[in-house]
């Protein structure tokens, strides 16, 4: 018996040796004309490319191996995700039931040492022409009775992580000339199956992310008013559209005991789940604002202090905001702004609007400087006058050729609306959709219209 566990006649990637009829049985492919061999290989590749499950792909590959190099048995081992010198037996022709190594890894035996361990950690393809297996070898149950082996390593990052061992009951049962093609084919299969696993993991991650975004979308929707306040002195309309499942645009209304109405519009920088999370914080702060901070400037200062202290320094983001309080008796809108796009005031006329821009008071966005103070301005509204609040997603909405909608697009849509016969919100939304065409929006869009009665 040879001193090496691999047997006396093992050889590393061998020099080309012409096979002899007495030592190597002809494979199926050897007996076929070139055209038929090419057709067989092509059909195998096509079948592999159609697989969406790694276990099914493995069956196709193993069937191809039997066609390329007839064998009497097979065993496969893997050291993926295991410390040296451990390895896992993933397949064996001696097993009565097939185990899916990707779904039921816990059912597979983990061992160390032996012929299979030496081959796997040796990182080289081998042909063992006279296989001799000691009874104490951990692979004995899989290798006993076989007399030769073709060991095909599959590499990842330069290391053999998987080894497929083809087995024959006859000594010198494998043609050394075929080993290079087997290694090439095996590693192409190994890379394809690994990519398939990555694609499956990516799909699962996307599904989990999509589930979380749907949950976040519901969270955001729960923080926005389900119904607009019904008031005898002020008509309200809204339009809200997120760029993704969830975003950072926020609007709200706060009826106060003295009959006034607080109106808040805010826009968290960025989009997606992080913006929605910060929007939730803004919502909480706004609904817990103490009574002495309900004036517009004090309200924004309160939000700014808390966001500066607790959130934005860590999140590296900010919030623009408009907050106004409408007094129904005097029809006065008193307001303050924190870096937010200035509202449009449309003064009612018989056939056209007269436009003003409410840009008299502004300050830094919330969360940048806790010492920021926010001045206030006011405007008196007459019946029919309208205030248009919006987020910068309206300005930045791009056409298919990359042209932004801009404040000019908003002003044009409003200016061409007949006060007597058309609804301004519907006109603006149609203009936005026409401008965007088939282009997907990149930022949330929010509009709120206040119309004095």
C-alpha positions in Angstrom: 0.0 0.0 0.0 1.4 3.5 -0.8 2.5 5.8 1.9 0.4 8.7 0.6 -3.3 8.5 1.3 -3.8 9.5 -2.4 -2.4 6.2 -3.6 0.8 5.2 -5.3 -0.2 6.3 -8.9 -1.7 9.8 -8.2 -0.5 12.6 -10.5 -1.1 16.4 -10.5 -2.3 18.1 -13.7 -0.5 15.5 -15.9 1.6 16.0 -19.0 -0.4 15.1 -22.1 -0.4 11.3 -22.4 -2.0 9.5 -25.3 -4.6 7.1 -24.0 -4.5 3.5 -24.8 -7.5 1.3 -25.3 -6.4 -1.0 -22.5 -6.2 1.8 -19.9 -9.0 4.3 -20.8 -12.5 3.5 -21.9 -13.9 5.7 -24.6 -16.3 8.4 -23.5 -19.6 8.9 -25.3 -18.4 12.2 -26.8 -15.3 10.4 -28.3 -17.6 8.2 -30.3 -19.6 11.0 -31.9 -18.7 13.2 -34.9 -17.7 16.7 -34.2 -21.1 18.1 -35.3 -23.0 15.9 -32.9 -20.5 16.6 -30.0 -21.0 20.3 -30.6 -24.8 19.9 -30.6 -24.7 18.0 -27.4 -22.5 20.6 -25.6 -24.6 23.5 -27.0 -27.8 21.9 -25.8 -26.2 21.4 -22.4 -25.2 25.1 -22.2 -28.7 26.1 -23.3 -30.3 23.9 -20.6 -27.9 25.4 -18.0 -28.8 28.9 -19.0 -32.5 28.2 -18.5 -32.1 27.1 -14.9 -33.4 29.4 -12.1 -32.6 27.0 -9.3 -29.0 26.0 -8.3 -30.1 22.5 -7.5 -31.6 22.0 -10.9 -28.5 23.5 -12.5 -26.3 21.0 -10.6 -28.4 18.1 -12.0 -27.8 19.4 -15.5 -24.1 19.8 -15.0 -23.7 16.3 -13.5 -25.6 14.8 -16.3 -23.2 16.6 -18.7 -20.3 15.2 -16.8 -21.5 11.6 -17.2 -21.8 12.3 -21.0 -18.3 13.9 -21.2 -16.6 11.3 -19.0 -18.5 8.2 -18.0 -18.1 7.3 -14.3 -19.4 4.9 -11.7 -19.9 7.4 -8.9 -19.4 10.8 -7.6 -18.8 12.8 -4.4 -18.7 16.5 -3.9 -17.3 18.5 -1.0 -17.2 22.2 -0.1 -15.3 24.4 2.4 -17.4 27.5 1.8 -18.1 29.3 5.1 -16.0 26.8 7.1 -12.7 27.2 8.8 -9.7 25.2 7.7 -9.4 22.1 7.7 -13.1 21.5 7.8 -15.3 20.7 4.8 -18.8 19.6 4.1 -19.9 16.6 2.0 -22.6 18.1 -0.3 -23.2 15.2 -2.7 -22.6 11.5 -2.8 -23.7 8.8 -5.2 -24.0 6.5 -2.2 -26.8 8.5 -0.6 -30.3 7.3 -1.2 -31.8 10.7 -1.0 -30.6 13.9 -2.5 -30.0 16.8 -0.2 -30.2 20.4 -1.5 -27.0 22.0 -0.1 -28.3 25.5 -0.6 -31.6 24.9 1.3 -30.7 22.2 3.8 -27.0 22.8 4.6 -27.6 21.7 8.2 -28.3 18.1 7.1 -24.9 17.7 5.5 -22.0 16.1 7.4 -18.9 18.3 8.3 -15.6 16.4 8.5 -11.8 17.1 8.5 -8.9 15.4 6.9 -8.7 12.3 4.6 -8.3 12.1 0.9 -11.1 14.5 0.0 -9.8 17.1 2.5 -6.3 16.9 1.1 -7.5 17.3 -2.4 -9.9 20.2 -1.6 -7.3 22.2 0.4 -4.6 21.2 -2.1 -6.2 23.6 -4.7 -5.1 21.5 -7.7 -6.9 19.2 -10.1 -5.8 15.6 -9.8 -6.2 12.2 -11.3 -5.6 9.2 -9.0 -5.1 6.2 -11.2 -4.9 3.7 -8.3 -7.1 4.8 -5.5 -6.6 3.2 -2.1 -8.8 4.3 0.8 -8.0 3.4 4.4 -10.9 2.3 6.5 -10.4 5.2 8.9 -10.7 7.8 6.2 -13.7 10.1 6.8 -14.6 9.7 3.2 -14.5 5.9 3.3 -18.3 5.4 2.9 -18.2 7.5 -0.3 -15.0 6.1 -1.8 -14.8 2.5 -0.8 -14.9 0.1 -3.8 -13.7 2.7 -6.3 -10.2 2.3 -7.8 -9.6 5.6 -9.6 -10.7 9.3 -9.3 -10.7 12.5 -11.3 -10.8 15.5 -8.8 -12.1 18.7 -10.3 -11.7 21.8 -8.1 -13.9 24.9 -8.5 -12.3 28.2 -7.6 -13.5 31.4 -6.0 -11.1 34.2 -5.3 -8.2 32.0 -6.3 -9.1 29.2 -3.8 -10.7 25.9 -4.4 -13.9 26.1 -2.4 -15.7 23.1 -4.0 -14.3 19.8 -5.2 -16.2 17.3 -7.5 -14.6 13.9 -7.5 -15.6 11.5 -10.3 -15.1 7.8 -9.4 -14.5 4.7 -11.4 -14.4 1.0 -10.3 -11.5 0.4 -12.6 -7.9 1.5 -12.1 -6.8 4.2 -14.6 -10.5 4.8 -15.3 -10.1 8.4 -16.5 -8.3 9.9 -19.5 -5.8 12.5 -18.3 -6.2 14.3 -21.5 -9.8 15.2 -20.6 -8.9 16.8 -17.2 -8.2 20.3 -18.5 -11.6 20.4 -20.2 -13.3 19.1 -17.1 -11.7 21.8 -14.9 -12.8 24.5 -17.4 -16.3 23.1 -17.7 -16.6 22.7 -13.9 -15.5 26.2 -13.1 -17.8 27.7 -15.7 -20.6 25.8 -14.1 -19.4 26.8 -10.6 -19.4 30.5 -11.6 -22.8 30.2 -13.2 -24.3 28.5 -10.1 -22.6 31.1 -7.8 -24.1 33.9 -9.9 -27.5 32.2 -9.7 -27.2 32.0 -5.9 -26.3 35.7 -5.8 -29.2 36.5 -8.0 -31.5 34.6 -5.7 -30.1 36.4 -2.6 -30.4 39.7 -4.4 -34.0 38.9 -5.3 -34.7 38.0 -1.7 -33.1 41.2 -0.4 -35.1 43.2 -2.9 -38.3 41.6 -1.7 -37.4 42.2 1.9 -36.6 45.9 1.1 -39.8 46.2 -0.9 -41.8 44.9 2.0 -40.1 47.4 4.4 -40.8 50.2 1.9 -44.4 49.2 1.7 -44.6 49.3 5.5 -42.8 52.7 5.4 -45.3 53.9 2.8 -48.2 53.0 5.2 -46.4 54.8 8.0 -46.1 57.9 6.0 -49.7 57.8 4.8 -50.8 57.4 8.4 -49.1 60.7 9.3 -50.7 62.7 6.6 -54.3 64.0 7.1 -56.8 61.5 5.9 -59.4 64.2 5.4 -59.0 67.9 5.0 -60.6 70.2 7.5 -64.1 71.4 6.4 -64.2 75.1 7.2 -66.8 77.8 6.3 -64.1 80.5 5.6 -61.3 78.5 3.8 -61.3 75.9 1.0 -58.5 73.4 1.0 -57.1 71.2 -1.8 -54.1 68.9 -1.9 -52.0 66.7 -4.2 -49.3 64.4 -2.9 -47.1 62.0 -4.9 -44.0 60.2 -3.7 -41.0 59.5 -6.0 -40.6 56.1 -4.3 -42.9 54.1 -2.1 -42.1 56.5 0.7 -40.7 60.0 0.9 -40.1 63.1 3.0 -42.8 65.6 2.0 -45.2 66.4 4.8 -48.2 68.7 5.2 -50.6 69.0 8.1 -53.3 71.2 9.6 -53.8 72.3 13.3 -57.2 73.7 14.3 -56.7 75.8 17.4 -59.3 76.5 20.2 -59.5 80.2 19.2 -60.8 79.3 15.7 -57.5 79.9 13.9 -56.0 77.2 11.6 -52.3 76.2 11.6 -51.0 75.1 8.2 -47.7 73.3 7.9 -45.8 72.1 4.8 -42.3 70.6 5.2 -39.8 68.8 2.9 -37.0 66.6 4.2 -33.9 66.6 2.1 -33.4 63.3 0.2 -36.0 60.6 -0.3 -36.9 57.1 0.6 -37.0 55.5 4.0 -34.5 57.8 5.7 -36.5 60.9 4.6 -39.7 59.2 5.9 -38.1 58.5 9.2 -37.2 62.1 9.7 -40.6 63.2 8.5 -42.0 61.0 11.3 -39.9 63.0 13.8 -41.1 66.3 12.4 -44.7 65.0 12.7 -44.2 64.1 16.3 -42.6 67.4 17.2 -45.3 69.4 15.4 -48.1 67.6 17.3 -46.4 68.0 20.7 -45.6 71.7 20.2 -46.5 73.6 23.4 -49.2 76.2 23.3 -46.8 79.1 23.7 -45.1 78.1 20.4 -48.0 78.1 18.1 -47.1 81.5 16.5 -45.4 80.8 13.1 -41.9 82.0 14.1 -42.0 80.3 17.5 -43.4 77.1 15.9 -40.5 76.8 13.4 -37.9 77.8 16.1 -39.2 75.0 18.3 -38.9 72.4 15.5 -35.5 73.7 14.6 -34.1 73.4 18.1 -35.1 69.8 18.5 -34.0 68.8 15.1 -30.6 70.5 15.5 -30.1 68.8 18.9 -31.3 65.3 18.2 -31.4 64.4 14.6 -29.8 66.4 11.8 -26.2 66.5 13.0 -26.1 62.7 12.9 -28.2 62.3 9.8 -26.5 65.0 7.8 -29.9 66.3 6.4 -32.2 69.2 6.9 -35.9 70.2 6.5 -37.4 73.1 4.7 -40.8 74.3 6.0 -43.6 76.8 5.8 -45.9 77.4 8.7 -48.9 79.8 8.6 -51.8 80.6 10.9 -55.0 81.8 9.3 -57.3 84.1 11.3 -60.8 83.7 9.9 -62.2 86.9 11.4 -59.7 89.2 9.8 -58.9 86.8 6.9 -55.2 87.2 7.7 -52.6 84.7 7.0 -49.5 85.1 9.2 -46.6 82.9 8.3 -42.9 82.2 8.6 -40.6 80.1 6.4 -37.4 78.0 6.8 -35.7 77.8 3.4 -38.9 76.7 1.8 -40.0 77.6 -1.8 -42.1 80.8 -1.4 -45.8 80.4 -1.8 -47.8 81.9 -4.7 -50.6 84.3 -3.8 -53.3 84.6 -6.5 -55.6 87.6 -6.2 -59.0 86.8 -7.7 -60.2 88.7 -10.7 -63.0 88.3 -13.2 -61.1 86.5 -15.9 -57.5 86.1 -14.6 -55.4 85.9 -11.5 -53.0 88.5 -10.3 -49.9 86.8 -8.9 -47.7 87.8 -5.9 -44.8 85.8 -4.4 -44.9 85.5 -0.6 -41.1 85.8 0.0 -41.1 88.4 2.7 -39.9 86.2 5.5 -37.4 83.4 5.3 -34.7 81.7 7.4 -32.4 78.7 7.3 -33.8 75.3 6.8 -34.6 73.4 10.1 -31.8 71.5 11.7 -28.8 73.5 10.5 -28.4 76.1 13.3 -30.3 75.8 16.5 -29.9 79.5 17.2 -31.8 80.5 14.0 -34.7 82.9 14.5 -37.6 83.0 12.1 -39.3 86.3 11.3 -43.0 86.6 10.5 -45.0 88.3 7.7 -48.7 88.5 7.1 -51.1 89.0 4.2 -54.8 89.8 4.1 -56.9 87.7 1.8 -60.1 88.6 0.1 -62.8 86.2 -0.9 -61.6 84.2 -3.9 -57.9 84.8 -3.2 -55.8 81.7 -3.2 -52.4 80.7 -1.7 -50.5 77.9 -3.3 -48.0 76.0 -1.2 -45.6 73.5 -2.8 -42.4 71.5 -2.3 -39.3 71.8 -4.5 -40.3 68.5 -6.3 -42.7 70.6 -8.3 -39.9 73.0 -9.4 -37.4 70.2 -10.1 -39.8 67.9 -12.0 -38.0 67.1 -15.3 -39.3 66.6 -18.8 -38.1 63.6 -20.9 -35.3 65.9 -22.3 -34.2 67.0 -18.8 -35.9 70.5 -18.7 -37.2 71.4 -15.2 -40.8 72.4 -14.7 -39.7 75.4 -12.6 -41.6 78.1 -10.9 -42.3 79.5 -14.3 -44.2 76.3 -15.2 -46.2 76.6 -12.0 -47.0 80.3 -12.6 -48.0 79.6 -16.2 -50.4 76.8 -15.2 -52.0 79.0 -12.5 -52.1 82.2 -14.8 -53.9 80.3 -17.5 -56.6 79.0 -15.2 -59.9 80.7 -15.5 -61.0 81.6 -11.9 -64.7 81.2 -12.8 -64.7 77.9 -14.8 -61.5 75.9 -13.9 -60.2 74.2 -10.8 -56.6 75.4 -10.3 -55.3 72.2 -8.6 -56.5 70.0 -11.5 -54.9 72.5 -14.0 -51.5 72.3 -12.2 -51.6 68.5 -11.9 -52.3 68.1 -15.6 -49.5 70.5 -16.4 -47.1 68.5 -14.2 -48.1 65.2 -15.8 -47.8 66.6 -19.3 -44.4 68.1 -18.6 -43.0 64.8 -17.1 -44.4 62.6 -19.9 -43.1 59.0 -19.4 -40.2 60.2 -17.2 -40.2 58.8 -13.7 -40.3 61.5 -11.0 -37.1 61.8 -8.9 -38.5 63.8 -6.0 -41.8 63.9 -4.1 -44.5 66.3 -5.3 -46.8 68.1 -2.9 -49.2 70.9 -3.5 -51.7 72.5 -1.0 -54.2 75.2 -2.1 -55.9 77.6 0.3 -58.8 79.5 -1.1 -60.4 82.2 0.9 -64.2 82.1 0.9 
